[in-house]
Amino acid sequence: MRTFFAAACALVLAGSGAAAHAQQTTFPAPKFRGGNTDWQVVLSTRQTDLSVVYRLRVPQAADPLSSGLRHGGAAAGGYELIGTIGVEKTSVTVKIAPVPLGGVCKIDNGLMGDAYGRFAYSIDVIPEKSKPLSTKADHKPWPAKWSGCGNFTLD
């Protein structure tokens, strides 16, 4: 009887562990808004399937860039998303990390917050190094990364 009970408990634990592992990471709010003085990004969660899409404005591209992102592995409390950028479909990684307790996140002009309050997160958008495909490409070469600050928002 004890053997049967132990086996049943092991099966329940194994099943709940697999279900917890398969659960998708979600944001604490529908959108993340961030950037710096020369670039902006909005990450939006689609309510239908909880996938994330970005809209990125950078000085290297004349038009806003957008694409889907998938969740990667991130440090506790942070988020890592992976997708593509530009016509070349270059890999891009977005890393969002909470500002440490007592710390501040400042953008280049010295601001520590915006209309959504004090910046609670730092953000890095890291494109894979690439060169435009041709002289008719939609952007200039990407920098090593864009760094800034931001917040999760309801709108």
Secondary structure in CASP SS format (residue, H / E / C, confidence):
PFRMAT SS
TARGET T0000
AUTHOR 0000-0000-0000
METHOD secondary structure of the structure
MODEL  1
M C 1.00
R H 1.00
T H 1.00
F H 1.00
F H 1.00
A H 1.00
A H 1.00
A H 1.00
C H 1.00
A H 1.00
L H 1.00
V H 1.00
L H 1.00
A H 1.00
G H 1.00
S H 1.00
G H 1.00
A H 1.00
A H 1.00
A H 1.00
H H 1.00
A H 1.00
Q C 1.00
Q C 1.00
T C 1.00
T C 1.00
F C 1.00
P C 1.00
A C 1.00
P C 1.00
K E 1.00
F E 1.00
R E 1.00
G E 1.00
G E 1.00
N C 1.00
T C 1.00
D C 1.00
W C 1.00
Q E 1.00
V E 1.00
V E 1.00
L E 1.00
S E 1.00
T E 1.00
R C 1.00
Q C 1.00
T C 1.00
D C 1.00
L C 1.00
S C 1.00
V E 1.00
V E 1.00
Y E 1.00
R E 1.00
L E 1.00
R E 1.00
V C 1.00
P C 1.00
Q C 1.00
A E 1.00
A C 1.00
D C 1.00
P C 1.00
L E 1.00
S E 1.00
S E 1.00
G E 1.00
L E 1.00
R E 1.00
H E 1.00
G C 1.00
G C 1.00
A C 1.00
A C 1.00
A C 1.00
G C 1.00
G C 1.00
Y E 1.00
E E 1.00
L E 1.00
I E 1.00
G E 1.00
T E 1.00
I E 1.00
G C 1.00
V C 1.00
E C 1.00
K C 1.00
T E 1.00
S E 1.00
V E 1.00
T E 1.00
V E 1.00
K E 1.00
I E 1.00
A E 1.00
P E 1.00
V C 1.00
P C 1.00
L C 1.00
G C 1.00
G C 1.00
V C 1.00
C C 1.00
K C 1.00
I C 1.00
D C 1.00
N C 1.00
G C 1.00
L C 1.00
M C 1.00
G E 1.00
D E 1.00
A C 1.00
Y C 1.00
G E 1.00
R E 1.00
F C 1.00
A C 1.00
Y E 1.00
S E 1.00
I E 1.00
D E 1.00
V E 1.00
I E 1.00
P E 1.00
E C 1.00
K C 1.00
S C 1.00
K C 1.00
P C 1.00
L C 1.00
S C 1.00
T C 1.00
K C 1.00
A C 1.00
D C 1.00
H E 1.00
K C 1.00
P C 1.00
W C 1.00
P C 1.00
A C 1.00
K C 1.00
W E 1.00
S E 1.00
G E 1.00
C E 1.00
G E 1.00
N E 1.00
F E 1.00
T E 1.00
L C 1.00
D C 1.00
END
